[in-house]
Amino acid sequence: MGEPDARIIEPAWPTEDPKPLILLVDASSALEYKLVQNWARRSATGSYELMRLPPSRRRRRHHRIDPRIESVTTRRDNPKIVPVRVAWSAPERDGRRTVRLADLAKLGDPRDPDVFHQYGIVSMAPDRCRILVGQGAYAAELREAWTDSQETGALSAFIARRAWLALERAERHFRGNRYKVPKFTTEEILRKAPFKERIAELAEEHGRSYESVHRQSARYLKEIAATHSPFMIDILANIIHWLYRQGYGSLNYDAAHLCEIYGLSEDHPVVFLPSHKSQLDRLVLQFILWENDLPPNHTAGGINLNFFPVGPIVRRTGVFFIRRSFKDKPMYKHALRSYIDYLLEQRFPLEWYPEGGRSRSGKLLPPRYGMLSYVIDSFQRGSSDDVALIPVSIAYDQIQDVSEYAREQRGEAKEGESITWLVKTVRSLRRRYGDVHIRFGEPISVAKELSNGEDELAVQKLAFEVMVRINRVTPITATASVTLSLLRNFHRALSVDEIAEELTDLATYVLVNRLPITERIERDGKEQVQEVLDRLVENDVVTRFDSEQETLYRVTEGQYLSAAYYRNTIVHYFVAGAIGELALAATIDAAPVEREDYFWEEVMALRDLLKFEFFFAEKEEFRAEVDAELSTRSPNWRDLLTPGDASLQQLLRPVHSPWALRPFLEAYLVVADALATLDVPYDEKAFLNTALSLGKQYRLQDKISAEEAVSQVLFKSALGLAENRGLLQEDATQESRQEFSDQVHAVVDRVDRHLT
């Protein structure tokens, strides 16, 4: 049988079946074909025949499928068809065969060498060459599978794709799951019978030829689809590691939990839904998947990021691009819907940001429903029997974008994405920002949530549940705690000792309620506080004052929105209790009859007032949250519901509403007052400019105390509530707008009189 090529890794002969064997050879060069020929000649235990597939790598137009492949399926002896390929490995470095940034200088993937390098590898490093055998099938089985698939393409093309996919699976066994990516996505979708049927319907609906609609849909599909490259996946992983290490220490996450989530994808497609704080979000999530040998996500990205060189690179690492608006483009909708169907059918993991864009305030934004609607529709069309939604919180000790966000909140224009923007973003990482913390929430089963029948609000409910679960696992960072303390003291400078003492009550609250944290809370936390303050000073968020007696710290003038960003990342943990405090304050002012009923009415009124700012549980569940929160702080809190001398601040120490709710309420107050005096038709851009001017005026007049209340982002939330109440319409009465203003003023006044 001859001797094998020295040190080339060869498999055993793929079958002991006496039936003839057809080897479909996926070879990108004459050398690869010869290596397979030599192996077959030495290893064969029965009759066999070699037929060439068009190479899956280095594909060319002139490559054609061997015409004998289709005729094989009608042979009476029913031969077994087995795909074969030569695979190349990267050089071994430190015990691992992986691609590095240095390989970019060599202008090629070492796992896909050109012919010249192939001869060099076989001669100098034959252990980098391996012959792979994919799972085979009998000819009759393949013909039957082609018939069942309802594909209209040629049987030979169907067999070729099946062979390529079998070889991809075989190659992953030794390279790893991080390269589990789709191949020939566009071709497979275009051949599907349902895709073509819809094309015919669209052609008839719009009075166009089938061919023109098909061409346009194919162009849209190509515009949308990601085109994974294992080479670029590795290269980008190296770049990400270098990039985040410029400013961050480590990525903190639970690897075991991550692998449990991947286990779900064995049975159902999974959808990662992360919070969006920074442009690094996708990169750090992609890196930890790569680091744990998990498949890369297919990530929905805005078409605004599809600029050179970012667009072509990230497309090859899993990003698929979606236009901002395509309401009047039915062919585009069809292409996107078909792409989502394909990914779910094949159980490829998806990812997008449910908020749509980055949060400029630190809190989660209201969810967008577009992509979730497409996934739900696809699930209901039967593309999968379930979909697991994975809420993901990505939190940073500090982020480099915070100053930019503060400028945008003050009304300055957002800088567009470009090469200049990219360079500035990379340069901004050359400071100390701490660590990145990734947490995974409890998965949501779409099938289970929709099992109660059709519900027109199902998408909204699922989206809000995702946001609630993201909030639930968002960790409290030391930066958020320190900025909370500084902002709670308004413009007063504090020493390290004072800040540490300020945080004692907060630390107790966090521990009693078992809230997630990024690091263990020390009893004497001065060193932790000092470390955070040093980073905040370095990034100009906090100013340090040195004197002979003491060193003091306060928020830098003009940086209150930056400091508030960090505080706002954890404010949701304190909202239920703060609402309870405000409702109790209202009850103290009320007549002594039916005080408990009045209290719960106020709780719901405040919940309604802030429903565009925070994510609340259903009404009964929210009542239970408020009750539990107040009871944890004081089992006797109901004493405040009866007339007497009970002090709200004594019973509920510490109170949260002055720092947790007042900045938002003061922003609402500015908007409500601006609406109450609006004497022209409402125009959002003009109104926001008016509100920003009025907010600055109120701050100078000390009518509002929170500098961070003058925020375009918070104003937009208030306008969402105003629109919900019909106050932005032309027929809105001045009385209804004034009533809104009076309500907000009354709540802010309540904070002043009872809680500060």
Residue, then its C-alpha position, 0 to 999 in steps of 0.5 A: m500500500g506504500e508509505p504515507d507522506a512523512r508526518i502528514i496527518e491522515p485518517a483511516w479509510p472511511t468505511e468498511d462497507p464493501k459497496p463502492l466509495i465515491l470520494l468527492v475531493d474539495a481541493s484548491s490546488a493540484l497538490e491538495y488533489k495529489l495528497v488525497q490521491n496518494w492517501a486513497r491509493r495507500s489506504a483503500t480497502g475496497s473499490y473507490e472513485l475520485m470526483r472533484l468538487p468545485p473548491s470551497r476556497r479560492r473559488r473561481r467562475h470557471h470551476r464546474i461541478d463534475p457532471r458524474i456526481e449527479s449520475v452516481t445517484t441513479r446507480r443500482d449499486n448505491p455507492k457511498i459518497v464521502p467528501v475529502r479535503v486537505a486542511w492546513s494548520a497555523p504554526e504552533r506557538d506556545g503550544r497553540r496553533t493560532v493566527r496572530l497579528a504578525d500574520l497580517a504582514k504575511l498577507g494571508d491566512p496560514r490555514d489557507p496557504d497559496v500553492f507556493h506555500q503549500y509545497g513549503i509546508v509539506s516539505m518543511a512542516p508536514d504536521r501542519c497538513r491534515i487530510l479530513v474526511g467528512q460524514g458521508a451518505y449513500a447516493a439514494e439518501l442524498r437524492e431523497a434529501w434533495t427531493d424533500s428539500q423542495e429545492t429547485g436547483a440541480l441535484s449536483a449543486f445540492i450534493a456539493r453544498r452538503a459535502w462542503l458543510a460536512l467538511e466544515r463540521a469535520e474541520r471544526h472538530f480539530r480547529g474548534n467551535r469558534y469557527k462554527v460559521p455559515k458558508f454559502t449563506t446567500e446561495e442557500i437562501l436564494r435556492k430555497a423554495p419559499f424564498k422564490e415563491r415570495i419573489a413571484e408574489l412580489a413580482e406580481e404585486h408590483g408589476r415587475s418581472y420575476e428576474s428583476v425582483h430576484r436580482q434586487s432581493a439578491r443584492y439586498l441579501k448580499e448587502i445585509a449578510a455577514t461573511h465570516s472569515p476564520f482568519m479575520i475572526d482570529i485577527l480581530a480577537n487579537i486586535i480586541h485583546w490589544l485594544y481593551r488592554q490599552g485602557y482596561g485591566s480585565l474582562n470579568y465574567d462567569a465562564a461556566h455560566l457562558c458555557e451553560i448558555y452555549g449548551l442551550s444552542e445545541d437545541h435552540p437558537v440563542v439571541f444575545l441581547p446586551s446593554h449598550k454603553s460603549q462601542l467596545d460592547r460588541l468587541v468584548l462580548q465577541f472576545i469572550l466567546w472566542e476565548n471560550d471557543l464558542p461560535p461568534n454571534h451574528t450581530a445586527g449593526g447599523i448601516n452607518l458603521n459600514f464604512f471603510p475599513v471598519g465595515p468590510i472587517v466587522r462583516r467578516t467577523g459576524v456583523f450584518f448591516i441593517r438600514r435605518s429605514f426600509k418601510d417602503k422596500p418590500m424586497y428589502k424586508h423579504a431579504l432580511r426576513s429570509y436571512i433571519d429565518y435561515l439563521l434561526e433554522q441553522r441555530f446560529p447565535l444572534e446578537w443585537y442591542p435592544e436599546g438600538g443605540r448607546s445610552r447617553s445617560g447611563k440608564l437603559l433606554p426604552p427597547r426597540y422592537g424591530m429585530l425582536s419582531y422579526v425573530i418572533d415572526s420567524f419563530q411563529r412561521g416555524s423556523s425553530d421550535d423555540v428561541a432563547l433570549i439571553p439578557v446581557s449586562i456589560a458594565y464598565d468601571q469607567i468608559q472613554d465615551v462619557s465626556e462625549y455623552a455629556r456634550e450630547q446631553r447638553g445639546e451638542a451634535k453627535e460626531g459621525e462615524s469615520i476614520t477620524w472618529l475611529v482614531k480618536t476613539v482608540r487614542s482615548l483608551r490610553r488612560r486607566y478606566g478600570d475593568v469591564h464586567i459582563r453578566f448574563g441574565e436568566p434566559i427567556s424562552v420565547a415558546k414559553e412566553l407565547s404559549n398563552g396564545e396570540d397577544e398583540l403586545a407579546v413583543q413589547k412584553l418580551a422586550f421589557e422583560v429583557m430590560v428588567r433582567i438586564n437591570r437585575v444582573t447589572p453590577i454595582t461598581a465602585t465608580a457608581s458608588v463614589t459618584l453617587s456620594l459626590l452627587r448626593n452632596f451637590h457642590r460640597a467637596l468631600s474627603v476620602d474619609e467622608i466619602a467612605e463614611e457616606l458609603t457605609d449606609l449604601a454598602t449595608y443596603v447592597l449587602v442586605n438586598r444581595l445586590p450584584i457587585t463588581e468587587r467585595i465591599e471592604r468594611d474600611g473602604k478608604e483604599q477602594v475609594q481612593e483608587v476610584l477617585d484617582r481614576l476619576v481625577e485622571n479622566d477629569v470627572v472629579t477635581r482634587f483640592d490639596s491643602e495643608q490640612e486635608t485633600l478634598y474631592r468634588v465633581t469637576e465643574g461642567q462634568y456633572l452629567s459625566a458623574a451622573y452617568y455612572r450613578n444612573t447605571i445603578v439607580h434602578y435598584f433604588v427606584a421602588g423604595a424612592i417611590g415608596e418614600l414619596a408616596l409616604a410623604a404625600t400620605i403625611d400631607a393627606a387627610p387622615v381617612e383611608r391613608e393606606d388606600y391613598f398611599w397605594e394610589e400615590v405609588m401608582a401615580l408616581r409609577d405612571l409619572l416615571k414609566f418612560e424613565f424606568f422599567f417597572a414590573e406589572k402593577e401587583e408585582f410592583r406593589a409587592e416590590v415597594d412593600a418588600e423594599l420598605s419592610t426591609r428598611s423598616p418593619n414599622w414603616r406602616d406607622l407612617l400611614t396613621p396620624g402621629d409623630a413618626s418621622l419618615q427620615q428616622l424610620l427609613r434611613p437612608v432615604h433615596s429619593p433626593w438623589a435617585l429620583r429628584p434629578f429626573l423629576e427636575a428634568y420633567l419639571v423643566v419640560a412641563d413648565a416649557l410646555a405650559t408656556l408653549d404658544v406655538p405648534y410643537d416642534e421637537k428640535a425647537f422645543l428641546n433648545t427652549a427646554l435646555s435654555l430654561g433648564k440653565q436658567y432654572r439652575l442659575q436661579d436655584k429653582i432646580s438643584a441638580e446640574e444633571a437635570v439639564s439633559q436633552v436625554l432626560f427631556k426626551s423621556a419627559l416628552g415621551l410621557a407628555e406625548n403619551r398624555g396627549l400634551l404635544q398635539e395641537d389640540a392639547t389645552q393649556e389647562s391639561r399642560q398646566e395640570f402636568s406642570d402642577q403635578v411635577h412641581a408638587v412631587v419635587d416640593r414633596v422631596d424638599r419638605h420631607l426628604t431633604 
